[in-house]
């Protein structure tokens, strides 16, 4: 990742943080995770399994909603143990 490519990630996530409604905290968190995931994927993120948060329920939900292939990826990872 070059210096400039990080700006898009920063801007997308910060927009979600600043524009999100804090009335429903779960939706607020989900919006931030969605913005971050979309920004990372646009920048060709391909090492998601390295994340300590891969099996966090919110992360899992967002990944599967944004890209249904993740439903199978999670099943495979859980079977492999």
N, C-alpha and C positions, 0 to 999 in steps of 0.2 A: 504494500500500500504506500503510495507516494504521499507527500505532504498535502497536496491539494485534494486528494480523494478523501481524506479524513474530514474535510470541511463539510461535505455533503452528509456524512453520517452525523456529525455534530449538529448541523442545522436541522436535520429531520427529527432527531431525538429531542433537541431543545424545543422545537415547535410543539411536539406532543406534550412536553412537560409544561410549557407556558400556556398552551391553548386548551389543555384538557380540563374537563369538569371534575373538580375534586368532591362533588356531591356524592358520587358513587365511587368509592376508592378502588374497588375491584376493576371497574370499567376504566378508571384513570390509569391504573397499573397496566392493564391489558393494552390500552392505547399506546403507552410508552414502549412496551415489549414489541408490539406490532411495528411501530415506527422504526425501532432499532433493528428488528429482523429484516424488514424490507430494505432499509438502507444498507445493511451488511450484505444481503443477497444481491443487491444491485451492484455492489463492489466485488462480486464473485467470491463471497465467503464460502469456503468448502471444507472447513474443519470444525463444524458444529459439534461433533462428538467429543472434542477436546474441552468443551465448556463444562464447568462444575455444575451448571444449572440445567443441563440437558433434560433431566428427568423431573425438573420442577413442574408441578401440575399446570401452572400458568404458561410456562414456556412450551410445554408439550401441546397444550390446547392451541396456542397461537401458531406453532409450526404446522400442526395438522390442518388448521383452518386455512392458512395461507398457501399451503402446498400439500394436497391430499396424499401425495406419495409418502409423506412422513408417517402416516398411519402404518404402512407396511414396514418402514424403516424401524419404527419403535417396536413393532412386533418381532422383527428379526433380532434386534438388539436384546430384547427381553428373553427371547428363546436361547440366545447365545450366552446369556447370563453374565 
